Amino acid sequence: MTKLVLATRNAHKVVELREILADLVEEIGLEIVGVSEFPDVEDVVEDGVTFAENATLKAVAVASATGLPAIADDSGLAVDVLGGAPGIFSARWAGEHGGDRANVDLLLSQLGDVKDEHRAAGFVCAAALAMPDGRVFLREGQVRGTLTRAPRGTNGFGYDPILLVDGDTRTLAEYDSDQKNAISHRGKALRALAADLREVLG
């Protein structure tokens, strides 16, 4: 069985990526493991200036360190009126990496005076598959919506509770896992990458 390493220590993300790639796991006999199973692999400094650069940096580093195919993604929220910010700084917008509530609270306070019609935003995800032989495949996905004025929903993390999905009355955190994966930025990027996985591992 081929092992595929997810280049993340974020438990939420590992679960989500496994769900998105579930069909592929059965189809080609894939075992998906998190990078936490390789304690000697050091964290990668995400010093790229785009989602694509950061995803590629992580995937290549983990593939090189483990000798196994690796997938990494970098994603975040891009708010139109903020010129695409928080963008690559989404996870540490309030200063501390992974402080979801603080990030959401700060962003909502910054947008307090912005009218509803100007609160368009979208999640963007770049997903990279790096092979030990140096090949890299990169795919992107996004989901658009409007920012609410207060969080709604509990099924999600990060900024999910404040993105009201275009064409719906729910935030991304009010979707169940299957519904979210079907439309999410990460779901779209990973499904596109699944075709590359089939080609190189199938």
VOROPA-453111 format. One record per residue (C-alpha): residue in three letters; residue number from 0; z, x, y. Coordinates in Angstrom, 1 decimal. Layout:
BEGIN
   residu   num       zz       xx       yy
      ALA   NUM        Z        X        Y
...
//
This chain:
BEGIN
   residu   num       zz       xx       yy
      MET     0      0.0      0.0      0.0
      THR     1     -1.0      1.4      3.4
      LYS     2      1.8      1.8      5.9
      LEU     3      1.2      1.0      9.6
      VAL     4      3.8      2.1     12.1
      LEU     5      4.6      0.0     15.2
      ALA     6      5.4      2.4     18.0
      THR     7      8.2      0.4     19.4
      ARG     8     12.0      0.2     19.1
      ASN     9     12.1     -3.3     20.6
      ALA    10     13.2     -5.6     17.8
      HIS    11     11.7     -8.7     19.5
      LYS    12      8.4     -7.0     19.7
      VAL    13      8.4     -5.8     16.0
      VAL    14      9.1     -9.4     14.9
      GLU    15      6.3    -10.7     17.1
      LEU    16      3.7     -8.1     16.0
      ARG    17      4.5     -8.7     12.3
      GLU    18      4.0    -12.4     12.8
      ILE    19      0.7    -11.9     14.6
      LEU    20     -0.6     -9.5     11.9
      ALA    21      0.8    -11.5      8.9
      ASP    22     -2.7    -12.5      7.6
      LEU    23     -3.8     -8.9      7.7
      VAL    24     -0.7     -7.8      5.8
      GLU    25     -1.7    -10.0      2.8
      GLU    26     -5.4     -9.4      3.1
      ILE    27     -5.5     -5.6      2.9
      GLY    28     -2.0     -4.9      1.5
      LEU    29     -0.4     -3.5      4.6
      GLU    30      3.2     -2.6      5.0
      ILE    31      4.3     -2.7      8.7
      VAL    32      7.3     -0.6      9.6
      GLY    33      8.9      0.1     13.0
      VAL    34      9.2      3.6     14.4
      SER    35     12.9      3.3     14.1
      GLU    36     12.4      4.1     10.4
      PHE    37     11.4      7.6     11.5
      PRO    38     14.5      9.0     13.2
      ASP    39     12.8     12.3     14.0
      VAL    40     10.1     10.7     16.1
      GLU    41     11.0     11.2     19.7
      ASP    42     10.5      8.5     22.4
      VAL    43      7.3      8.9     24.3
      VAL    44      7.4      9.2     28.0
      GLU    45      5.3      6.4     29.3
      ASP    46      3.8      8.2     32.4
      GLY    47      0.4      6.5     32.4
      VAL    48     -0.6      4.4     35.4
      THR    49     -2.2      1.6     33.4
      PHE    50     -1.2     -0.5     30.4
      ALA    51     -4.1      1.1     28.4
      GLU    52     -2.9      4.6     29.1
      ASN    53      0.7      3.9     28.1
      ALA    54     -0.3      2.1     24.9
      THR    55     -2.6      5.0     23.9
      LEU    56      0.0      7.6     24.7
      LYS    57      2.5      5.9     22.4
      ALA    58      0.2      5.2     19.5
      VAL    59     -1.3      8.7     19.5
      ALA    60      2.1     10.3     19.6
      VAL    61      3.5      8.2     16.7
      ALA    62      0.4      8.6     14.6
      SER    63      0.5     12.4     15.1
      ALA    64      4.3     12.6     14.4
      THR    65      4.2     10.4     11.2
      GLY    66      0.7     11.1      9.8
      LEU    67      0.3      7.3      9.6
      PRO    68     -1.9      4.8     11.5
      ALA    69      0.1      3.6     14.5
      ILE    70     -0.1      0.6     16.8
      ALA    71      1.4      0.5     20.3
      ASP    72      1.1     -2.0     23.0
      ASP    73      2.1     -1.9     26.7
      SER    74      2.3     -5.2     28.5
      GLY    75      3.7     -6.8     31.6
      LEU    76      3.5     -9.4     34.2
      ALA    77      0.9     -9.1     37.0
      VAL    78      1.6    -11.4     40.0
      ASP    79     -1.4    -12.0     42.2
      VAL    80      0.4    -12.2     45.5
      LEU    81      2.1     -8.9     44.7
      GLY    82     -1.2     -7.1     44.0
      GLY    83     -0.6     -7.0     40.3
      ALA    84      3.0     -5.9     40.4
      PRO    85      5.4     -5.6     38.6
      GLY    86      2.6     -4.5     36.2
      ILE    87      3.5     -1.4     34.3
      PHE    88      7.0     -1.5     35.9
      SER    89      7.7     -5.0     34.5
      ALA    90     10.4     -3.9     32.0
      ARG    91     12.4     -2.0     34.7
      TRP    92     11.6     -4.0     37.8
      ALA    93     15.3     -4.4     38.6
      GLY    94     16.0     -0.7     37.9
      GLU    95     17.3     -0.8     34.3
      HIS    96     14.8     -0.9     31.4
      GLY    97     15.1     -4.1     29.4
      GLY    98     17.4     -6.0     31.7
      ASP    99     15.4     -9.2     31.3
      ARG   100     17.6    -11.5     33.3
      ALA   101     18.0     -9.1     36.2
      ASN   102     14.2     -8.5     36.3
      VAL   103     13.5    -12.3     36.4
      ASP   104     16.2    -12.9     39.0
      LEU   105     14.9    -10.2     41.3
      LEU   106     11.2    -11.3     41.0
      LEU   107     12.1    -14.9     41.7
      SER   108     14.1    -13.9     44.7
      GLN   109     11.2    -11.8     46.0
      LEU   110      8.9    -14.8     45.6
      GLY   111     11.4    -17.3     47.1
      ASP   112      9.2    -18.2     50.1
      VAL   113      5.9    -18.1     48.3
      LYS   114      4.3    -21.6     48.0
      ASP   115      3.5    -23.0     44.6
      GLU   116     -0.2    -22.7     45.1
      HIS   117      0.1    -18.9     45.6
      ARG   118      2.3    -18.2     42.6
      ALA   119     -0.5    -17.4     40.1
      ALA   120      0.3    -14.7     37.6
      GLY   121     -0.6    -13.5     34.1
      PHE   122      0.7    -11.5     31.3
      VAL   123     -1.5     -8.5     30.4
      CYS   124     -1.4     -6.6     27.1
      ALA   125     -3.2     -3.4     26.1
      ALA   126     -2.9     -2.6     22.3
      ALA   127     -3.9      0.7     20.9
      LEU   128     -4.5      1.7     17.2
      ALA   129     -4.3      5.4     16.7
      MET   130     -5.4      7.0     13.4
      PRO   131     -4.0     10.4     12.2
      ASP   132     -7.5     11.8     12.4
      GLY   133     -7.6     11.2     16.2
      ARG   134     -9.6      8.0     16.4
      VAL   135     -8.2      5.5     18.9
      PHE   136     -9.1      1.8     19.2
      LEU   137     -8.1     -0.1     22.3
      ARG   138     -8.1     -3.9     22.9
      GLU   139     -6.7     -6.1     25.8
      GLY   140     -5.6     -9.6     26.1
      GLN   141     -4.1    -11.8     28.8
      VAL   142     -2.7    -15.3     29.4
      ARG   143     -2.7    -16.8     32.9
      GLY   144     -0.3    -19.2     34.6
      THR   145      1.9    -20.0     37.5
      LEU   146      5.4    -18.7     38.2
      THR   147      8.2    -21.3     38.1
      ARG   148     11.1    -21.2     40.5
      ALA   149     13.7    -21.1     37.7
      PRO   150     13.7    -20.0     34.0
      ARG   151     12.9    -22.6     31.4
      GLY   152     13.0    -22.3     27.6
      THR   153     14.8    -20.0     25.2
      ASN   154     12.1    -18.9     22.8
      GLY   155     10.9    -15.7     24.3
      PHE   156     12.0    -12.7     26.2
      GLY   157     11.1    -10.8     29.4
      TYR   158      9.4    -13.1     31.9
      ASP   159      8.3    -15.7     29.3
      PRO   160     10.7    -18.3     30.8
      ILE   161      9.0    -18.3     34.2
      LEU   162      5.3    -18.3     33.4
      LEU   163      4.0    -21.9     33.3
      VAL   164      0.9    -21.6     31.2
      ASP   165     -2.3    -22.8     32.8
      GLY   166     -3.3    -26.3     31.5
      ASP   167      0.2    -27.0     30.2
      THR   168      3.5    -28.3     31.4
      ARG   169      5.5    -25.7     29.5
      THR   170      6.5    -22.1     30.1
      LEU   171      5.7    -19.5     27.5
      ALA   172      9.4    -19.6     26.4
      GLU   173      9.1    -23.3     25.6
      TYR   174      6.4    -22.6     22.9
      ASP   175      7.4    -22.0     19.3
      SER   176      6.5    -18.7     17.8
      ASP   177      3.2    -19.8     16.2
      GLN   178      2.1    -21.6     19.4
      LYS   179      3.0    -18.6     21.5
      ASN   180      1.2    -16.1     19.3
      ALA   181     -1.9    -18.3     19.3
      ILE   182     -2.3    -18.0     23.1
      SER   183     -0.3    -15.0     24.2
      HIS   184     -1.6    -11.8     25.8
      ARG   185     -0.2     -9.8     22.9
      GLY   186     -1.6    -12.2     20.3
      LYS   187     -5.1    -11.9     21.8
      ALA   188     -5.0     -8.1     22.0
      LEU   189     -3.6     -7.7     18.4
      ARG   190     -6.0    -10.2     16.9
      ALA   191     -8.9     -8.2     18.5
      LEU   192     -7.4     -5.0     17.1
      ALA   193     -7.1     -6.6     13.6
      ALA   194    -10.8     -6.4     13.3
      ASP   195    -10.6     -2.6     13.9
      LEU   196     -7.7     -2.4     11.3
      ARG   197     -9.8     -4.2      8.7
      GLU   198    -12.7     -1.8      9.3
      VAL   199    -10.6      1.4      9.0
      LEU   200     -8.0      0.4      6.4
      GLY   201     -9.7     -2.4      4.4
//
